[in-house]
Amino acid sequence: MNYRISTRAAALAPSLTLAIDSKAKAMKADGIDVVGFGAGEPDFDTPQHIKDACAQALAAGFTKYTPAAGIPELRQAIADKHKRENGLNYKPSQIIASCGGKHACYNVILATCQEGDEVIIPAPYWLSYPEMVKLAAATPVILQTTDQTEFKVTPAQLRAAFTPKSRLFILNTPSNPTGSVYTPAEIKALTDLCIERGVLIMSDEIYEHLLYDGAVHQSAASFSPAHYEHTIIVHGFAKAWSMTGWRLGWCAAPEPIAKAIDAIQGHSTSNPTSFAQKGGVAALNGPQDHLRGWLGEFARRRSYAHQKLNAMPGITCLNAKGAFYLFPNISGTGLKSSEFCAKLLEQEKVAAVPGIAFGADDYVRLSYATGMANIEKGLERMERFVKGLKK
């Protein structure tokens, strides 16, 4: 049998974050004491009122198909959230509820990009962006940044990257994997250039609520009517409400793009899980007081890990201002990221994600969305590993 694989599928790189997390979990299942810094999900439970809303929906038999773009109640709750928190006016018809934030990103790229288009992506990037662009038969154009510029692309870099083929600019702030946060002025400067060139902006704002040290988030869509018309926001429930397994996200878009995404979703996944959508309504409309405690604990872990990493020989680490990742520079160890992470897992049973997955081979990603005891143990092992390299 000739099992011919499509060229698009064959060209994809597997998700290293999922691969590392799966390997760590398999080792744990075998009784090995592994400390995992790989997964990008909070270790806190979903708030109880959200789980209760889902359970009530199940008990009431809310288990059938819904409209492909989500139930009206959820789409209205998302529109209300953007009005309340971001000062943006969206009609429910401009909101598409999806099967996770990742699905929202893919829908946006598929709806707006095609063969011959270029998509500008600052690096380090969330590892799925370039692969999604390839699946849409478009071309990713990578703009490299480093810790010397706080992992932020400059207006000069963006201006130089534009060509007549430029279709979409992807902006992720707060950032996965770096934890960097663009200031409102920096966001406006970049998006102003996109508007001048008629380039759309996909603004990935899923870490919007996870900010530290006075950092401020402002949506790319909020600066002017032109910004609103050029921006598609992608967002989700995974991070700020610890709903990673619920697979529930959304996008907010100009009407023609939202209509196209609705059609794509109608022929691919159809609706997000019905009873999960009821949980999403409760998440947005219910109390948000869980966040204060979570942010306090994340900040405590971040400060400890940042200090510990910078004390290790051969490692420097910029402090994160958002999300729940640190992205230390390991170039002083003499190893590139894949070799560093492979040896760290083999020798010290610590799982981290190689920076090469994010387009930055001199770095590794560590998630501090895990308990302090794990962080302390994992970083002690990592320090021993790094010191051993210097012998």
C-alpha positions in Angstrom: 0.0 0.0 0.0 1.3 3.4 -0.9 0.6 5.6 2.1 1.5 8.9 0.5 1.7 11.7 2.9 0.9 15.2 1.7 3.8 17.6 1.3 2.2 20.0 3.8 2.0 17.4 6.5 5.4 16.0 5.8 7.0 19.4 6.1 5.6 20.0 9.6 7.9 19.9 12.7 6.4 18.1 15.6 5.5 20.1 18.8 8.6 19.8 21.0 6.7 21.1 24.0 4.1 18.3 23.8 6.9 15.8 23.1 9.0 16.9 26.1 5.9 16.8 28.3 4.9 13.4 27.1 8.4 12.0 27.6 8.5 13.4 31.2 5.1 11.9 32.0 6.1 8.5 30.6 9.3 8.6 32.7 7.2 9.4 35.8 4.9 6.6 35.0 7.9 4.3 35.1 8.7 5.5 38.6 11.5 7.9 37.7 11.6 11.1 39.7 11.3 13.7 36.9 10.9 17.4 37.4 9.0 18.9 34.4 9.4 22.5 33.4 7.8 21.8 30.0 4.1 22.2 30.1 2.5 25.6 29.5 -0.5 25.1 31.9 -1.2 26.4 35.4 -0.9 23.9 38.2 -4.0 25.4 39.8 -7.4 23.8 39.5 -10.1 25.4 37.4 -12.2 27.6 39.7 -15.1 25.7 41.3 -17.9 28.0 39.9 -16.7 27.2 36.4 -16.7 23.5 37.0 -20.1 23.8 38.6 -21.6 25.5 35.5 -20.3 22.7 33.3 -21.6 20.0 35.6 -25.0 21.7 35.7 -25.0 21.8 31.9 -24.3 18.1 31.7 -26.9 17.3 34.3 -29.4 19.3 32.3 -28.7 17.4 29.1 -26.8 20.2 27.4 -24.9 17.7 25.3 -26.0 18.3 21.7 -24.6 20.3 18.8 -24.5 24.1 19.1 -23.9 26.7 16.4 -20.5 26.1 14.9 -19.3 29.5 16.2 -20.5 28.9 19.7 -23.7 29.5 21.7 -25.0 33.1 21.7 -24.6 33.3 25.4 -20.8 32.7 25.2 -20.3 34.9 22.2 -22.1 37.7 24.1 -20.0 37.1 27.2 -16.8 37.4 25.1 -18.0 40.6 23.5 -18.9 42.0 26.9 -15.4 41.1 28.2 -13.7 43.0 25.4 -15.9 46.0 26.0 -15.4 45.9 29.8 -11.7 45.2 29.9 -10.3 46.5 26.5 -12.7 49.2 25.5 -13.6 47.4 22.3 -17.0 47.1 20.7 -17.7 43.8 19.1 -21.0 42.3 18.1 -21.5 38.6 18.9 -21.4 37.9 15.2 -17.7 39.1 15.2 -16.8 36.5 17.9 -16.0 32.9 17.0 -15.6 30.4 19.9 -13.1 27.7 19.0 -11.7 24.4 20.3 -8.9 26.2 22.2 -6.7 29.2 21.6 -4.5 27.1 19.2 -7.5 26.4 17.1 -8.3 30.1 17.0 -4.8 30.9 15.7 -5.1 28.3 13.0 -8.5 29.5 11.9 -7.3 33.0 11.6 -4.3 32.1 9.5 -6.3 29.7 7.3 -9.0 32.4 6.7 -6.6 35.2 5.8 -3.5 33.6 4.2 -2.8 31.6 1.1 0.0 30.5 -1.3 2.2 33.5 -2.2 1.5 35.3 1.1 4.1 36.1 3.7 3.5 36.1 7.4 5.9 38.1 9.6 6.7 36.4 12.9 9.0 37.7 15.6 11.3 35.1 17.2 11.3 33.7 19.7 7.8 32.6 18.7 5.3 30.2 19.9 6.3 27.1 18.1 3.0 26.5 16.2 2.9 29.8 14.4 5.3 28.9 11.5 3.8 25.5 11.1 0.3 26.9 10.9 1.5 29.3 8.2 3.0 26.4 6.2 -0.3 24.5 6.5 -2.0 27.5 4.9 0.6 27.3 2.0 2.0 30.7 3.0 5.6 31.6 3.9 6.7 32.4 7.4 9.2 35.4 7.6 11.1 35.3 10.9 12.4 38.4 12.6 15.1 37.4 15.1 15.3 39.1 18.5 17.4 38.5 21.6 17.5 39.1 25.3 19.5 42.3 24.6 16.3 43.9 23.2 14.0 42.2 25.7 13.0 39.8 22.9 11.1 42.6 21.2 11.1 43.3 17.5 11.8 47.0 16.5 9.8 49.1 14.1 13.0 49.3 11.9 13.1 45.5 11.7 9.4 45.3 10.9 9.6 48.0 8.2 12.5 46.2 6.6 10.6 42.9 6.5 7.6 44.2 4.5 7.3 43.2 0.9 4.4 43.3 -1.5 3.6 39.7 -0.3 3.2 40.7 3.3 -0.2 39.7 4.5 -0.2 39.2 8.3 2.0 40.2 11.3 1.7 38.0 14.4 2.1 39.8 17.7 2.1 37.8 21.0 2.2 39.9 24.1 2.6 38.8 26.9 4.9 36.3 25.2 5.2 32.6 25.1 8.1 31.6 25.4 9.9 34.7 26.7 7.5 36.3 29.1 8.3 39.7 27.6 5.5 42.3 27.4 5.4 45.1 24.8 4.4 48.5 26.2 1.3 50.2 24.6 3.7 52.6 22.8 5.7 49.8 21.4 2.5 48.0 20.2 1.2 51.1 18.6 4.5 51.8 16.8 4.5 48.3 15.2 0.8 48.2 14.4 0.9 51.7 12.9 3.4 50.4 10.3 1.1 47.4 9.5 -1.8 49.8 8.9 0.3 51.9 6.6 1.1 48.9 4.5 -2.3 47.3 4.7 -1.0 44.3 6.6 -3.3 42.5 9.0 -2.4 41.9 12.6 -3.1 38.7 14.5 -2.8 39.7 18.2 -2.4 36.7 20.4 -3.5 38.0 23.9 -4.1 34.7 25.7 -1.7 35.7 28.5 -3.4 39.1 28.9 -4.2 38.7 32.6 -0.8 37.3 33.7 1.3 40.5 34.3 4.0 41.4 36.9 5.9 44.5 38.1 3.4 47.0 36.9 3.4 45.8 33.3 0.4 46.9 31.3 -1.5 45.1 28.5 -3.2 47.1 25.7 -4.9 45.3 22.9 -3.6 46.1 19.4 -7.2 46.6 18.3 -7.8 49.5 20.7 -5.7 52.4 19.4 -7.9 53.6 16.6 -10.7 52.6 14.2 -8.0 51.6 11.7 -6.3 49.4 14.3 -9.6 47.8 15.0 -10.2 47.1 11.3 -6.8 45.6 10.8 -6.6 43.4 14.0 -7.9 39.9 14.7 -7.6 39.1 18.4 -7.0 35.5 19.5 -7.6 34.5 23.1 -8.7 31.6 25.2 -9.6 30.2 28.6 -6.6 28.0 29.2 -4.2 30.3 31.0 -6.1 32.8 33.2 -8.8 30.3 34.2 -6.7 27.1 34.2 -8.9 25.5 31.6 -6.3 23.9 29.3 -8.1 20.6 28.9 -11.4 22.2 28.2 -10.2 23.2 24.7 -12.1 26.5 24.6 -10.8 29.7 22.9 -12.0 32.5 20.7 -11.2 35.1 18.2 -12.6 38.6 17.7 -12.4 39.9 14.2 -13.8 42.3 11.6 -17.1 40.9 10.3 -15.9 39.5 6.9 -13.0 37.6 8.6 -15.3 36.3 11.3 -17.7 35.1 8.7 -14.9 33.2 6.8 -13.7 31.6 10.1 -17.3 30.5 10.9 -17.5 28.8 7.5 -14.1 27.1 8.0 -15.0 25.9 11.5 -18.4 24.6 10.2 -16.5 22.3 7.8 -13.8 21.2 10.2 -14.5 20.9 13.9 -18.0 22.4 14.1 -18.8 23.7 17.6 -16.6 23.6 20.7 -17.9 21.1 23.3 -21.3 22.2 24.3 -21.1 21.9 28.1 -17.5 23.4 28.1 -19.1 26.6 26.6 -21.3 26.9 29.6 -18.1 26.8 31.7 -16.7 29.6 29.5 -19.7 31.8 30.2 -19.2 31.3 34.0 -15.5 32.0 33.6 -16.1 35.4 32.0 -19.2 36.5 33.9 -18.3 35.1 37.3 -15.9 36.3 40.0 -12.2 36.8 39.0 -10.8 36.9 42.5 -8.8 33.7 41.9 -6.3 35.6 39.8 -4.9 37.7 42.6 -3.8 34.6 44.5 -2.5 32.9 41.4 -0.5 36.0 40.3 1.0 36.3 43.7 2.2 32.7 43.7 3.5 33.0 40.1 5.4 36.1 41.0 7.0 34.4 44.0 8.1 31.5 41.8 9.3 33.7 39.1 11.5 35.8 41.4 13.1 32.7 43.0 13.7 31.0 39.6 15.1 34.2 38.1 17.6 34.7 40.9 18.6 31.0 40.9 19.2 30.9 37.2 21.3 34.0 37.1 23.5 32.5 39.8 24.4 29.5 37.6 27.7 29.5 35.6 27.2 30.1 31.9 23.6 31.2 32.2 21.9 34.6 32.1 18.2 35.2 32.3 16.0 38.1 31.6 13.1 38.4 34.1 9.7 37.9 32.7 7.0 40.6 32.9 4.1 38.3 31.9 2.9 34.8 31.3 4.6 32.0 33.3 7.9 31.3 31.5 11.5 32.2 31.9 13.8 31.9 28.8 17.4 31.7 30.0 20.3 32.2 27.7 22.5 29.0 27.9 25.1 30.1 25.3 27.7 30.4 28.1 27.5 26.7 28.8 28.9 25.8 25.3 25.8 23.8 24.4 23.0 24.4 22.0 19.5 24.0 23.3 18.7 20.4 22.1 21.9 18.9 23.5 21.5 20.9 26.7 17.9 19.7 27.3 18.7 16.1 26.3 21.6 15.9 28.7 19.7 17.6 31.4 16.9 15.1 31.2 19.2 12.1 30.9 21.6 13.1 33.7 19.4 15.0 36.2 15.9 14.0 35.2 14.8 17.6 34.5 12.6 18.3 31.5 12.9 21.7 29.8 12.0 22.7 26.2 14.9 23.5 23.8 14.8 27.1 22.5 15.3 25.8 19.0 11.6 24.9 19.0 10.9 28.6 19.3 13.5 29.8 16.8 16.2 30.6 19.4 18.8 27.9 19.8 20.8 29.7 22.6 18.0 29.5 25.0 15.7 27.0 26.8 12.2 27.5 28.1 11.3 26.8 31.7 7.7 27.0 32.9 7.2 28.1 36.5 3.5 27.0 36.4 4.4 24.2 38.8 4.8 24.0 42.5 7.6 25.7 44.4 8.9 22.4 45.7 9.3 21.2 42.1 11.0 24.5 41.1 13.5 24.3 44.0 14.3 20.6 43.3 14.5 21.1 39.5 16.8 24.2 39.7 19.1 22.5 42.2 19.5 19.6 39.8 20.0 22.1 36.9 22.6 24.0 38.8 24.5 20.7 39.5 24.3 19.8 35.8 25.6 23.2 34.7 28.5 23.2 37.2 29.4 19.7 36.0 29.8 21.0 32.4 32.5 23.4 33.6 34.7 20.6 35.0 
